[in-house]
Amino acid sequence: MLKSINHWAFPKDMPLESVFEHVRLAGYDALELNLGLAGAIGPNMGSTPNELAAIRRMATTHNITLRSLSCGLMWEHSLSAPQPEVRRRGQEIVSRQLETAHALGIDTILTVAGYCIDDDTSYELLEQRSVESLEGLLPHAERLGVTIAIENVWSKFLLSPTEMVAFIDGFESASIGVYFDIGNVMLYGHPEQWIRILDSRIRKVHAKDFRRAVGTGQGFVPLLAGDVKWPLVMQALRDIGYADTITAEVGAYAAYPLQAVYDTSRHLDVLIHGEVV
């Protein structure tokens, strides 16, 4: 597996050249970039072709692989929103993700299928809207050779691994899969079980840890400090033949924020190699 970290772990005002330098010095194989506003590439949901070419050169110079592109804009622009204009804006964002990923040589984008946040909308209608939005995007993904990977999030939608399997398989396309977030499952399930059920549908993995007793977003803690049964999780990933990035999605420390990047690199070493190194 490839050791990776999300760009959000770095100070928002840090120049991207410095981010790549620290990623290299900390010993990562890959960096996950984000499309969006603060702490992401592009001040207006993207970058120019020249800017993207410069980012790709930075990655090459520092020997860092670019394997996935995340996005923090889908909460406000849900693919399942009741308003058609919001869904259209969500599709535009995902389309821009696909095009940006293609320009950067990235094979997978992360997106969210929808949010069950409207008490007046049935679950079935939410799913219908989500499917219609994604079906409209898949031809573009197939043309560009980039996979749309659906992340399991706290959205009150796609709450079990069997439901996620049925959702993904219903598209009958190799260009859609799962971006599996280990920590996000901990509130309502067991990640090692999800991994075995999702199997080859998993295209990328986010590594987060979580303390169940907290039960809120404050329960996310540094890797190895929570309740994830890491030996079981890592064995499940090996058993399904997963060999791509395991990307830490962690926050910076309040003091000495960059230390989180370096500490997390060692944590991932333990997870990937199964022992203290």
N, C-alpha and C positions, 0 to 999 in steps of 0.2 A: 504494500500500500504506500501511497505517496503522502508525505506529511505536508499539511497545508494550513493556512490561517486566513481568516476573512479580514479585509481591509478595515472594517469597523473597529478592530482591536487597536488601531493606531490613532494618535491625536488627529482631530479633524483638519487642523491647519498644517499638518506635516506635508511637505512637498512629496510628490509621488516618487521621485528619484531617491529620496531618503527612506521612504517606505521600502522600496526594493532593496536598498542597501541593508536595512535591518533584517528583512526577511532572509537575505543571504547569510548574514552574520549569525543569525539565530539558528541556521541549519535547516530551514524549510526547503521542500522541493517545489512548492507551488504557492501562489497567492490567489485568493478569490477576490475579484474586484466587484464593485457594486455600481449599478446604474442609478443615478438619482441626484440628490442635492448635496448637503453637507456630508463630508466623509465618503464621497463617491466620485466616480469619474464623470465629468461633464457638469457644468453649472446649470444647464438647462436640459437635463435628461439625455445627455449624450455628449459626444465630442466630434470634432471635425475629422475627416479622413487623415489629415496630417497629424492631428493629435493622437489618433488611435495608432497610426504607424509609429509615432514616437514612443508610445507605451509599449508596443510590441518590441521595439528595439531595446528599451530598458530591461524588459524581461529577459531577452536574449543575452544582453550584456552581463546580467547578474546570474545567468543560468537558472532562472526561475520559470517554471511552467505555468501557463495560464490554462486552467481546465474548466472553470465554471464562472458564471456571471450572475450575481444575485441582484436584488432590487428591493428597495424599501418603500415603493410608491403604491403598492397594490391595496393597502388598507383603505385609502381614500378613493381608489379607482377599481373597485372589485369587478371581476368578470361575471359575478352573479348579482350585481346591484339591480334593484327594481327599476332604476332610471336608465333608459336606453343610452342616453348620452354618456353616463358614467361608464357603462359597459364598453361603449365604443372607445372612450379614452383609455380604459384598461387594455383593450386590444392594441391600441396605438403604442402603448408603453411596452407591451410584450413584443410587438413587431420591432420596435427600436432595440429592445434587448437582443432579439435574434440577429438583427443586422450588425449590431455592435460586436456580439460574440463572433460572428462570422469574420468580421474585419480583424479581430484579435486572434483568430485561430483557435477559439474556444468551442468545445463541442456540446456544451450543456448550459442551459439557463435555468434559474430557479424562479418559479412563480407559485402563486397560491390559487387554488381552484375556485374558492368563493368563501363567503362568510355568512353564517346563519345568525344574523344580528337583528333582523327585522321580525318582530313577533307576529306581524300580520301576513308574512310570506310563508307559504308551506315549504317544507323540506323538499318535496318533489319539484316544486317550481324553481327553487334555488338550484337544484341539480340540473334541471332542464336548461336554465339560463347559462350555467357554467359550461355544460356540454356544448351548447350552441356557440358560445364564445370561443371555446378551444377548437371546435371543428373549423371555425373560420380562420384560425391561426395555423393549423397543422399543414396546409399546403405550402405556406411560406416557410415553415420550419423544414419541411421535406426538401424544398428547392435549395435551401441554404445548407442543408446537412447538419443542422443543429437540433438537439433534442430539447423539448420542453419537459422539464422535470418538476412535478408537483410536490411541494413540501407539505408534510403533515404539521399543522400549526394549531394553535388554540382558537379555532374558528367555528366550533360546534358543527363541523361538517367533515365527513370522511373520518369517522371516529374509531374505526376498527380496521385491522389489516385486510380482512376479507372484503370489506366494503371498498377499500382502496384498490384491491386487485380487480374487483368487478368494474370499478370506474375506469381504470387504466385500460383493461382488456376490451372494454366496450368500444374504444376508438379504432381498434384493429390497425394500429399504426406503430411502426418501430420508432417513430419520432416523438413519442410521449412515454414518460416513465416516472419514477419516483425520486425525489430528493429527500432522503430519509434523515430526519433529525432525531438523534438518539435521546437527547434531553427532553424534547417536547412530548414524547410518549409517556414519560414517567408519571405524569399526573393521573393518567387513566389506563395504563397498560404496562407491558414489559417489552422493552426494545428487542431483546434476544428472540422473543416469539415473533414479533413483527418481521424481523429480518428473514427468518426462515420461511415465512408465508409470502412475503413480497418477492424474495429470491432474486432472479435476474432482472426484475423490473426496477431494482435499485440502480440508479445511474451515478449518484453521488451521495456522500454522507456528511452530515454535520455532527461534530462532536461537542456536546454540552453535558454538564452534570447538573443534578437537581436533588434537592432535599424535599422529600414528599411531605414531611411534617409541616413545612412552611406553607405549601399549597398555593402560592401566588408567584408572580414574576420575581419576587425577592428570593425565591428558592433556588434560582440558578447560581451556582457556585463554581469556583475553579475546578478543572478536571481533577478527578481522583478524590475530591472533597465531598461528594454527594452520595446518593444511594444507588447510582447505576452499578450493576454487577458487571464490571468491565471485563473480567475474564470470560464470562458467558457471552457477552456482546461481541467481543473480538473473535471468539471461536465461531460464533454463528456467521460472522462476515467471512471468515476463512472457509467455512463449510460450504457457503454458496459460491465460492470462487471470486469474491469481490477483491479487486486489485487496483482500484482507482484511488482518488484522493479521499483522505479523511480530514476534513477541514474544521479546525477549531473555530467556533463562533463565540468568542469571549469578549468581555468588556475590559477596558483599560483599568488599571489600578488608580485609586484616587490620588495617591502619592507615587511618584516615579512610575508613570503610566506605562512606559515601554517595558518595564520589568515583566509585565504580564505576558508580553510576546515571547520573551526568553524563557520564562518559567513554563509556559504552555508548550514550547518546543520540547522540553525535557519530559513533560507529562505524556506527550504523544509518542516519544521514544519508548517509554515504558509500555504504553498500550500496544504499539506496533510490534515491538520485539518481545513483549511478554516478561520483561525483567528490567531491573534498574541498570541503566547503561551510563 
